[in-house]
């Protein structure tokens, strides 16, 4: 099923699950089989699980959890895969070392040598591992596989092993994949291999919209074999007429899908279309951006006769969407943290910053920050629950012959210290917090993070901007980690509030699937500084770079296509009123050009003059 925003793809998926249970439920129960529904995030999985009434015949999970549930019984195969993975990584590191140029810094060479030693030690250690488990970050020496490992390992097993494919179909004769456009290509290939082998014994369904592909690792369009059925769903039930027209205009040069319908409301006995509003303000890139956004909101409040458009300190009723976290980070107070994990940082850090899954952040967001909050608010039960869940000091194996009361007292003291270090007035750095947690064994540490805490040299800031190719990977990680560990610890709380959507700001990438009555989208290439996206290039206000043209010639994807998809996602979040604020160096010329594009009606394009 390929369908646009607001079409109810997830609703169709839920109805499909209900039909399967009604028709095949008895047979599934007799054979101890289940229906699998796989989605991209824990939040989405939770929503679907609630919609299916927590039926035991339905297995709802993220793709990582699902793949691990399939693969965990194949311990010999896992051990062989891990050994091969370590050997691959060693070859890569040794190749890098052999090809370092004369300008490569000693710090990078040392880091490379330490990584080689670490993997060699892991190669020896895995021979003693009795069984492998799945965690957030990999630690092969302890038998722990991370998120990326699960994707690669389980997919390879599915693609290469006939028996594995048979067992998948026997356990889960029906598999539905939600948000399929963001699914890894190797996973699509793996499931397709099961379907091609098992044929009628295995029903596979993909539900998605290529125009809403946000993550660069996603497949986008799932290739449709000739004998598959395509289920069109052209309706849009969310967007009022003005926004539906805008969405179709954005999509016009992206693909041939045109949505119809639009949101309707009851007017007596009749259903009438909601018209709504979709306006564009083109404003100058100067030092008064925040003031101008406030002016726009006041203007809309007056034009729409809707006071909820006015800014509010609490429970703001306008969802503000920004292109990257930097805009929100500066306003909410975690600018240093954003810069550390984004500016010239490894892609894994940048992507993991979006949902707090990057490995340097994990012990902080999973235990230390929630622990500090629980201590501060006197929630003793939650404090204990967190410690039991995360601290090795309370593991059963580590409590034999220990005075429990003393151990708990020690943990209480350390928990209080963590709270003090993370206080709003504290001068402590993230390094201070992590060092305390490590030395007190409050939490199990990722070996990569431990190495940075132990190695003082690795925490000195990188200064050489002219990096040789081949050095960039390690050097960018060293630089990012140095900046990350030096960040004020009190920036973590506003960052987590932002990630948890407890502020009026969201990134345009982070709201896929959500909807709001009032949406304000800020487009600002100058402040965004994100090379993956450019609204000025997308709107034709800036020429494509030489690199863009080369990518186009090679059949690749430029920032224009990525930006089109992002713009489509954020505009289609609005159920009633949408305002887009575009900051550009020359607003007058931009207004003239944009009026000729036919995306917004001319009457709904405004300049600074309208706000005077």
C-alpha positions as CSV (number, residue, x, y, z in Angstrom):
1,X,0.0,0.0,0.0
2,X,1.4,3.3,-1.1
3,X,-0.6,6.3,0.2
4,X,0.0,9.9,1.0
5,X,-0.2,11.8,4.3
6,X,-3.4,11.7,6.2
7,X,-4.7,8.7,4.2
8,X,-5.0,6.4,7.2
9,X,-2.4,3.8,6.3
10,X,-2.0,2.7,9.8
11,X,-5.8,2.4,10.1
12,X,-5.8,0.2,7.1
13,X,-3.1,-1.9,8.6
14,X,-5.1,-2.3,11.8
15,X,-8.2,-3.3,9.8
16,X,-6.0,-5.8,7.9
17,X,-4.8,-7.3,11.2
18,X,-8.4,-7.6,12.5
19,X,-9.5,-9.4,9.3
20,X,-6.6,-11.9,9.5
21,X,-7.6,-12.7,13.1
22,X,-11.3,-13.1,12.2
23,X,-10.5,-15.4,9.2
24,X,-7.4,-17.3,10.4
25,X,-7.4,-16.8,14.2
26,X,-8.4,-20.3,15.1
27,X,-5.9,-21.9,12.8
28,X,-3.1,-19.6,14.0
29,X,-3.9,-20.5,17.6
30,X,-3.9,-24.2,16.9
31,X,-0.5,-24.0,15.2
32,X,0.9,-21.6,17.7
33,X,1.6,-19.1,15.0
34,X,1.3,-15.3,15.2
35,X,0.9,-12.3,13.0
36,X,3.8,-9.9,13.0
37,X,3.5,-6.1,12.7
38,X,6.8,-4.3,12.4
39,X,7.3,-0.6,12.6
40,X,10.1,1.9,13.0
41,X,9.9,3.2,16.5
42,X,8.9,2.0,20.0
43,X,6.2,4.8,20.1
44,X,4.6,3.6,16.9
45,X,4.8,0.0,18.0
46,X,3.0,1.0,21.3
47,X,0.2,2.8,19.4
48,X,-0.4,-0.2,17.1
49,X,-0.3,-2.6,20.1
50,X,-3.0,-0.5,21.8
51,X,-5.1,-0.5,18.6
52,X,-5.1,-4.3,18.3
53,X,-6.2,-4.6,21.9
54,X,-3.0,-6.4,23.0
55,X,-4.1,-9.6,21.2
56,X,-1.6,-12.4,22.0
57,X,-1.9,-13.6,18.4
58,X,-0.4,-10.3,17.2
59,X,3.4,-9.6,17.6
60,X,4.0,-5.9,17.4
61,X,7.6,-4.6,17.7
62,X,10.3,-2.6,16.2
63,X,12.3,-4.2,13.4
64,X,15.3,-4.7,15.7
65,X,13.3,-6.6,18.4
66,X,11.5,-8.7,15.7
67,X,14.7,-9.7,14.0
68,X,16.4,-10.6,17.3
69,X,13.3,-12.8,18.3
70,X,13.9,-14.7,15.1
71,X,17.7,-15.0,15.3
72,X,18.5,-15.5,19.0
73,X,18.2,-19.3,18.8
74,X,20.9,-19.5,16.1
75,X,23.8,-19.0,18.5
76,X,26.4,-20.8,16.4
77,X,25.5,-18.8,13.4
78,X,25.6,-15.6,15.5
79,X,29.1,-16.5,16.8
80,X,30.4,-17.1,13.3
81,X,28.9,-13.8,12.1
82,X,30.4,-11.8,15.0
83,X,33.9,-13.4,14.3
84,X,33.6,-12.4,10.6
85,X,32.4,-8.9,11.6
86,X,35.4,-8.4,13.8
87,X,37.7,-9.6,11.1
88,X,36.1,-7.2,8.6
89,X,36.5,-4.3,11.0
90,X,40.2,-5.2,11.7
91,X,40.9,-5.3,7.9
92,X,39.3,-1.8,7.5
93,X,41.3,-0.3,10.4
94,X,44.6,-1.9,9.2
95,X,43.9,-0.6,5.7
96,X,43.3,2.9,7.1
97,X,46.6,2.7,9.1
98,X,48.5,1.6,6.0
99,X,47.2,4.5,4.0
100,X,47.4,7.4,6.4
101,X,48.9,10.5,4.7
102,X,51.8,12.5,6.2
103,X,49.4,15.2,7.6
104,X,47.4,12.7,9.7
105,X,47.7,13.7,13.3
106,X,49.3,11.4,15.9
107,X,46.1,11.5,17.9
108,X,44.3,9.8,15.0
109,X,47.0,7.3,14.5
110,X,46.9,6.4,18.2
111,X,43.2,6.1,18.2
112,X,43.4,3.7,15.2
113,X,46.0,1.6,17.0
114,X,43.8,1.4,20.1
115,X,40.9,0.3,18.0
116,X,42.9,-2.4,16.3
117,X,44.1,-3.7,19.8
118,X,40.5,-3.6,21.1
119,X,39.1,-5.6,18.2
120,X,42.0,-8.1,18.4
121,X,41.2,-8.6,22.1
122,X,37.5,-9.0,21.2
123,X,38.4,-11.6,18.6
124,X,40.1,-13.7,21.4
125,X,37.4,-13.0,23.9
126,X,34.4,-14.1,21.8
127,X,35.7,-17.7,21.8
128,X,34.8,-17.8,25.6
129,X,31.3,-16.3,25.1
130,X,28.7,-18.9,25.8
131,X,25.7,-17.1,24.3
132,X,25.1,-13.7,22.6
133,X,22.4,-11.2,23.7
134,X,21.0,-8.0,22.3
135,X,21.6,-4.6,23.8
136,X,21.6,-1.0,22.8
137,X,25.3,-0.9,22.1
138,X,27.6,-3.7,21.0
139,X,30.2,-5.3,23.2
140,X,31.3,-8.5,21.5
141,X,33.7,-9.5,24.3
142,X,30.7,-9.7,26.6
143,X,28.5,-11.3,24.0
144,X,26.3,-8.2,23.4
145,X,25.2,-7.2,19.9
146,X,24.0,-3.7,19.1
147,X,21.2,-2.3,16.9
148,X,23.2,-2.2,13.7
149,X,24.5,-5.8,14.3
150,X,21.0,-7.1,14.6
151,X,19.9,-5.6,11.3
152,X,22.9,-6.9,9.4
153,X,23.2,-10.3,11.0
154,X,19.5,-11.4,11.0
155,X,19.0,-10.1,7.4
156,X,22.0,-12.1,6.2
157,X,20.7,-15.2,7.9
158,X,17.3,-14.7,6.2
159,X,18.8,-14.1,2.8
160,X,21.4,-16.9,3.0
161,X,19.7,-19.8,4.9
162,X,16.8,-21.7,3.4
163,X,16.0,-23.3,6.8
164,X,15.9,-19.9,8.5
165,X,13.4,-18.6,5.9
166,X,11.2,-21.6,6.4
167,X,11.2,-21.1,10.2
168,X,10.3,-17.4,9.8
169,X,7.2,-18.4,7.7
170,X,6.3,-21.1,10.2
171,X,6.3,-18.8,13.1
172,X,4.8,-15.7,11.4
173,X,2.7,-16.6,8.3
174,X,1.6,-13.0,8.1
175,X,4.1,-10.0,8.3
176,X,3.1,-6.4,7.9
177,X,5.7,-3.7,7.7
178,X,4.6,-0.2,8.7
179,X,6.4,3.0,7.4
180,X,8.0,0.8,4.8
181,X,9.7,3.7,3.1
182,X,12.1,4.0,6.1
183,X,12.9,0.3,6.2
184,X,16.5,-0.7,5.4
185,X,16.9,-2.1,1.9
186,X,18.5,-5.3,3.2
187,X,15.5,-6.0,5.4
188,X,13.1,-5.6,2.4
189,X,15.4,-8.0,0.5
190,X,15.3,-10.5,3.3
191,X,11.5,-10.5,3.7
192,X,11.2,-10.8,-0.1
193,X,13.4,-13.8,-0.1
194,X,11.1,-15.5,2.5
195,X,8.1,-14.7,0.4
196,X,9.7,-15.9,-2.9
197,X,10.5,-19.2,-1.2
198,X,7.3,-19.8,0.8
199,X,4.9,-18.3,-1.7
200,X,1.3,-18.8,-0.5
201,X,2.4,-19.9,3.0
202,X,3.7,-16.4,3.7
203,X,1.7,-13.2,3.3
204,X,3.9,-10.1,3.3
205,X,2.6,-6.5,3.2
206,X,4.3,-3.1,3.1
207,X,2.5,0.1,4.1
208,X,4.2,3.4,3.4
209,X,4.8,6.5,1.3
210,X,8.1,7.2,-0.5
211,X,7.4,10.9,-0.3
212,X,7.6,10.6,3.5
213,X,11.0,8.9,3.6
214,X,12.9,10.8,6.2
215,X,15.9,8.6,7.1
216,X,18.7,8.3,4.6
217,X,19.0,4.6,5.3
218,X,15.4,3.9,4.2
219,X,14.6,2.2,0.9
220,X,12.0,4.8,-0.2
221,X,10.0,3.0,-2.9
222,X,9.6,-0.8,-2.2
223,X,10.0,-2.5,-5.7
224,X,6.7,-4.3,-6.6
225,X,7.1,-7.7,-8.1
226,X,4.7,-8.5,-11.0
227,X,2.6,-10.9,-9.0
228,X,2.0,-8.5,-6.1
229,X,-1.1,-6.5,-5.5
230,X,-0.9,-2.7,-5.2
231,X,-3.6,-1.2,-3.0
232,X,-4.1,2.5,-3.9
233,X,-5.5,4.9,-1.2
234,X,-5.8,8.4,-2.7
235,X,-7.9,9.9,0.0
236,X,-6.6,12.4,2.5
237,X,-8.7,12.7,5.7
238,X,-6.5,15.1,7.6
239,X,-5.8,18.1,5.5
240,X,-8.2,21.0,4.9
241,X,-8.7,22.0,1.2
242,X,-6.0,24.7,1.2
243,X,-3.4,22.4,2.7
244,X,-4.4,19.5,0.5
245,X,-3.9,21.7,-2.6
246,X,-0.5,22.7,-1.3
247,X,0.5,19.1,-0.6
248,X,-0.4,18.1,-4.1
249,X,1.6,21.0,-5.5
250,X,4.7,20.0,-3.5
251,X,4.3,16.4,-4.7
252,X,3.7,17.4,-8.3
253,X,7.4,17.2,-9.3
254,X,8.2,14.3,-7.0
255,X,5.8,11.5,-8.1
256,X,2.4,11.1,-9.8
257,X,0.3,10.6,-6.6
258,X,-2.5,13.1,-6.3
259,X,-4.6,13.0,-3.2
260,X,-8.3,13.8,-3.1
261,X,-11.0,14.4,-0.4
262,X,-9.6,16.4,2.5
263,X,-10.8,16.8,6.0
264,X,-14.6,17.2,6.5
265,X,-16.8,18.3,9.4
266,X,-20.4,17.8,10.2
267,X,-22.7,20.8,9.5
268,X,-26.1,19.7,10.7
269,X,-26.8,16.5,8.6
270,X,-24.3,17.4,6.0
271,X,-20.5,16.8,5.8
272,X,-18.7,19.9,4.4
273,X,-15.1,20.3,3.5
274,X,-12.8,22.3,5.9
275,X,-11.1,25.0,4.0
276,X,-8.4,26.0,6.5
277,X,-5.5,28.3,5.6
278,X,-2.0,27.9,4.2
279,X,0.1,31.0,4.0
280,X,3.8,31.8,3.2
281,X,5.7,34.7,4.7
282,X,9.1,35.6,3.0
283,X,11.2,37.5,5.5
284,X,14.9,38.8,5.7
285,X,17.7,36.8,7.2
286,X,18.7,39.2,9.9
287,X,19.2,39.4,13.7
288,X,15.4,39.8,14.3
289,X,14.2,36.3,13.3
290,X,12.5,35.5,16.6
291,X,10.7,38.9,16.7
292,X,9.5,38.5,13.1
293,X,8.1,35.0,13.9
294,X,6.2,36.5,16.8
295,X,4.9,39.2,14.5
296,X,3.7,36.6,12.1
297,X,1.9,34.8,14.9
298,X,0.2,38.0,16.0
299,X,-0.8,38.7,12.4
300,X,-2.3,35.2,11.9
301,X,-4.1,35.4,15.3
302,X,-5.8,38.6,14.0
303,X,-6.5,37.4,10.5
304,X,-7.9,34.0,11.6
305,X,-9.6,35.5,14.7
306,X,-7.8,32.8,16.7
307,X,-6.0,34.0,19.9
308,X,-4.4,30.5,20.2
309,X,-1.9,31.6,17.5
310,X,-0.4,34.1,20.1
311,X,2.8,32.9,21.7
312,X,2.3,31.2,25.1
313,X,4.9,30.4,27.8
314,X,3.0,27.2,28.8
315,X,0.9,24.8,26.7
316,X,1.6,26.6,23.4
317,X,-1.1,25.6,20.9
318,X,1.2,26.2,17.9
319,X,3.6,23.4,16.9
320,X,6.7,25.0,15.5
321,X,8.7,22.9,13.1
322,X,12.4,23.7,12.4
323,X,14.6,22.1,9.8
324,X,17.3,21.0,12.3
325,X,17.7,20.9,16.0
326,X,20.2,23.8,16.1
327,X,17.3,26.4,15.9
328,X,15.5,24.8,18.8
329,X,18.7,24.1,20.6
330,X,19.8,27.7,20.7
331,X,16.4,28.8,22.0
332,X,15.9,26.0,24.5
333,X,19.4,26.0,26.0
334,X,21.3,23.0,24.6
335,X,23.3,24.7,21.8
336,X,26.7,23.3,22.9
337,X,25.3,19.7,23.0
338,X,23.8,20.1,19.6
339,X,27.1,21.4,18.2
340,X,29.2,18.7,19.7
341,X,27.2,15.8,18.2
342,X,26.4,17.5,14.9
343,X,29.1,19.9,13.7
344,X,31.6,17.8,11.6
345,X,30.4,14.8,13.7
346,X,30.2,11.2,12.4
347,X,26.9,10.4,10.7
348,X,26.0,7.9,13.5
349,X,26.2,10.7,16.0
350,X,24.0,13.1,13.9
351,X,21.4,10.5,13.3
352,X,21.4,9.2,16.9
353,X,21.0,12.7,18.2
354,X,17.4,12.8,16.7
355,X,16.1,10.2,19.1
356,X,18.9,10.2,21.8
357,X,20.1,6.7,20.6
358,X,23.7,7.8,19.8
359,X,26.0,5.6,22.0
360,X,27.6,8.5,23.9
361,X,24.2,9.7,25.0
362,X,22.7,6.3,26.1
363,X,23.8,6.0,29.8
364,X,22.8,9.7,30.3
365,X,19.3,9.5,28.9
366,X,18.5,5.9,30.0
367,X,19.7,6.2,33.6
368,X,21.6,9.2,34.8
369,X,19.1,12.0,33.9
370,X,16.0,10.1,34.9
371,X,17.8,9.1,38.1
372,X,18.6,12.8,38.9
373,X,14.9,13.7,38.2
374,X,13.6,10.9,40.5
375,X,16.0,12.0,43.3
376,X,15.1,15.6,42.9
377,X,11.4,14.9,43.0
378,X,11.6,12.5,45.9
379,X,10.3,9.5,43.8
380,X,12.1,6.8,45.8
381,X,10.3,3.9,44.0
382,X,11.4,5.2,40.6
383,X,14.9,5.7,41.9
384,X,15.1,2.1,43.0
385,X,13.5,0.8,39.8
386,X,16.1,2.6,37.7
387,X,19.0,1.3,39.8
388,X,17.7,-2.3,39.7
389,X,17.3,-2.0,35.9
390,X,20.7,-0.5,35.1
391,X,23.2,-0.8,37.9
392,X,25.5,-3.8,38.0
393,X,25.9,-3.2,41.7
394,X,22.3,-4.6,42.2
395,X,22.8,-7.5,39.8
396,X,22.1,-10.8,41.6
397,X,25.6,-12.1,40.9
398,X,27.2,-9.0,42.5
399,X,25.1,-9.2,45.7
400,X,26.5,-12.5,47.2
401,X,28.1,-11.9,50.5
402,X,27.3,-8.1,50.4
403,X,25.7,-6.1,53.1
404,X,22.6,-5.0,51.2
405,X,21.8,-2.0,53.5
406,X,25.3,-0.7,53.0
407,X,25.2,-1.2,49.2
408,X,21.9,0.7,49.0
409,X,23.3,3.5,51.2
410,X,26.2,3.9,48.8
411,X,23.9,4.0,45.8
412,X,21.8,6.7,47.5
413,X,24.9,8.8,48.1
414,X,26.0,8.5,44.5
415,X,22.5,9.1,43.2
416,X,22.4,12.4,45.2
417,X,25.8,13.4,43.7
418,X,24.5,12.7,40.2
419,X,21.5,15.0,40.9
420,X,23.8,17.8,42.2
421,X,26.1,17.6,39.1
422,X,23.1,17.8,36.7
423,X,21.4,20.7,38.5
424,X,20.5,23.8,36.5
425,X,23.1,25.9,38.4
426,X,25.8,23.3,38.3
427,X,29.1,24.0,36.5
428,X,29.8,20.3,36.0
429,X,30.5,18.9,32.6
430,X,29.1,15.7,31.0
431,X,32.6,14.2,31.6
432,X,32.2,14.9,35.3
433,X,28.9,13.1,35.4
434,X,30.1,10.1,33.4
435,X,33.3,9.8,35.4
436,X,31.3,9.6,38.6
437,X,29.0,7.0,37.2
438,X,31.8,4.9,35.9
439,X,34.0,5.0,39.0
440,X,31.0,4.2,41.3
441,X,29.9,1.4,38.9
442,X,26.5,3.0,38.7
443,X,25.9,1.8,35.2
444,X,27.4,-0.6,32.7
445,X,29.5,1.4,30.2
446,X,29.9,1.0,26.4
447,X,33.7,0.2,25.9
448,X,33.9,3.0,23.4
449,X,32.7,5.5,26.0
450,X,35.0,4.1,28.7
451,X,38.0,4.5,26.4
452,X,37.3,8.2,26.0
453,X,36.9,8.7,29.7
454,X,40.1,6.9,30.5
455,X,42.2,8.5,27.8
456,X,42.9,12.2,28.6
457,X,44.7,12.8,25.3
458,X,41.6,11.8,23.4
459,X,39.7,14.6,25.2
460,X,41.8,17.4,23.9
461,X,40.1,19.3,21.1
462,X,41.0,18.7,17.5
463,X,42.3,21.9,15.9
464,X,43.4,20.8,12.4
465,X,40.6,21.5,10.0
466,X,42.6,20.2,6.9
467,X,42.1,16.5,7.4
468,X,43.4,13.9,5.0
469,X,40.8,11.5,3.4
470,X,40.9,8.4,5.5
471,X,41.5,10.3,8.7
472,X,38.1,12.0,8.8
473,X,36.2,9.1,10.3
474,X,38.3,8.7,13.4
475,X,39.3,12.3,13.7
476,X,35.7,13.6,13.5
477,X,34.8,11.1,16.3
478,X,37.7,12.3,18.5
479,X,36.7,15.9,18.0
480,X,33.0,15.3,18.6
481,X,33.7,13.3,21.8
482,X,36.0,16.0,23.1
483,X,33.3,18.6,22.6
484,X,30.6,16.3,24.0
485,X,32.5,15.5,27.2
486,X,33.2,19.2,27.7
487,X,29.5,20.2,27.4
488,X,27.7,21.6,30.5
489,X,25.7,18.7,32.1
490,X,22.7,21.0,32.7
491,X,22.1,21.1,28.9
492,X,20.9,17.5,29.0
493,X,17.5,18.2,30.6
494,X,16.3,20.7,28.0
495,X,17.6,18.4,25.3
496,X,15.6,15.5,26.6
497,X,12.5,17.6,27.0
498,X,12.9,18.5,23.4
499,X,13.4,14.9,22.2
500,X,10.3,13.9,24.3
501,X,8.3,16.6,22.5
502,X,7.7,18.5,25.8
503,X,8.5,21.9,24.1
504,X,6.6,23.7,21.3
505,X,9.5,22.9,18.9
506,X,9.9,19.8,16.8
507,X,12.2,19.1,13.9
508,X,10.5,18.7,10.6
509,X,12.0,15.2,10.4
510,X,10.6,14.2,13.8
511,X,6.8,14.7,13.3
512,X,6.1,12.1,10.7
513,X,2.7,10.5,11.5
514,X,1.7,13.3,14.0
515,X,-0.9,16.0,13.4
516,X,-1.7,19.4,15.0
517,X,-4.4,22.0,14.5
518,X,-1.9,24.9,14.1
519,X,1.5,24.4,12.5
520,X,4.2,27.0,11.9
521,X,7.2,25.9,9.8
522,X,10.5,27.8,9.8
523,X,12.6,27.5,6.7
524,X,16.1,29.0,7.2
525,X,19.1,27.6,5.3
526,X,21.4,30.3,6.9
527,X,20.6,29.2,10.5
528,X,20.1,25.5,9.6
529,X,23.6,24.9,8.1
530,X,22.5,21.4,7.2
531,X,24.0,20.3,3.9
532,X,21.5,17.5,3.5
533,X,18.7,20.0,3.0
534,X,18.3,23.4,1.2
535,X,15.0,25.2,0.9
536,X,16.6,27.9,-1.3
537,X,17.8,25.2,-3.8
538,X,14.4,23.4,-3.6
539,X,12.6,26.7,-4.4
540,X,15.0,27.6,-7.1
541,X,16.4,30.7,-5.2
542,X,19.9,29.2,-5.2
543,X,21.7,27.3,-8.0
544,X,22.7,23.7,-7.6
545,X,26.3,23.2,-6.6
546,X,28.9,21.4,-8.8
547,X,28.5,18.4,-6.4
548,X,24.7,18.5,-6.8
549,X,25.0,18.4,-10.6
550,X,27.5,15.6,-10.5
551,X,25.1,13.6,-8.2
552,X,22.3,14.2,-10.7
553,X,24.4,13.1,-13.6
554,X,25.2,9.9,-11.7
555,X,21.5,9.3,-11.0
556,X,21.8,10.0,-7.3
557,X,19.6,12.1,-5.0
558,X,20.3,15.8,-4.4
559,X,19.3,18.0,-1.5
560,X,16.4,19.2,-3.6
561,X,14.6,15.8,-3.5
562,X,15.4,15.4,0.2
563,X,14.0,18.9,0.9
564,X,10.9,18.3,-1.1
565,X,10.1,15.2,1.0
566,X,10.8,17.1,4.2
567,X,8.6,20.0,3.1
568,X,5.8,17.7,2.2
569,X,5.9,16.0,5.6
570,X,5.9,19.2,7.7
571,X,3.1,20.9,5.7
572,X,0.8,17.9,5.9
573,X,0.9,17.9,9.7
574,X,-1.7,20.7,9.9
575,X,-5.3,19.9,10.4
576,X,-6.6,23.5,10.3
577,X,-4.0,26.3,9.7
578,X,-0.5,26.3,8.3
579,X,2.0,29.1,8.2
580,X,5.4,28.8,6.5
581,X,8.0,31.4,7.3
582,X,10.9,31.5,4.8
583,X,14.0,33.5,5.8
584,X,16.1,34.6,2.7
585,X,18.8,37.3,2.0
586,X,16.6,39.0,-0.8
587,X,12.9,38.6,0.2
588,X,11.6,40.9,-2.7
589,X,13.2,38.8,-5.4
590,X,12.2,35.6,-3.6
591,X,8.5,36.6,-3.5
592,X,8.5,37.3,-7.3
593,X,10.2,34.0,-8.0
594,X,8.0,31.9,-5.7
595,X,4.8,33.4,-7.1
596,X,5.8,31.8,-10.4
597,X,6.2,28.3,-9.0
598,X,2.5,27.7,-8.4
599,X,3.0,26.1,-5.0
600,X,1.2,28.7,-2.9
601,X,-1.6,30.8,-4.3
602,X,-0.3,34.4,-5.0
603,X,-2.8,35.9,-2.5
604,X,-1.3,33.7,0.3
605,X,2.3,34.8,-0.2
606,X,3.3,37.8,2.0
607,X,6.4,39.9,2.7
608,X,7.6,42.0,5.7
609,X,5.3,44.8,4.4
610,X,2.2,42.8,5.5
611,X,3.5,42.8,9.1
612,X,4.1,46.6,9.3
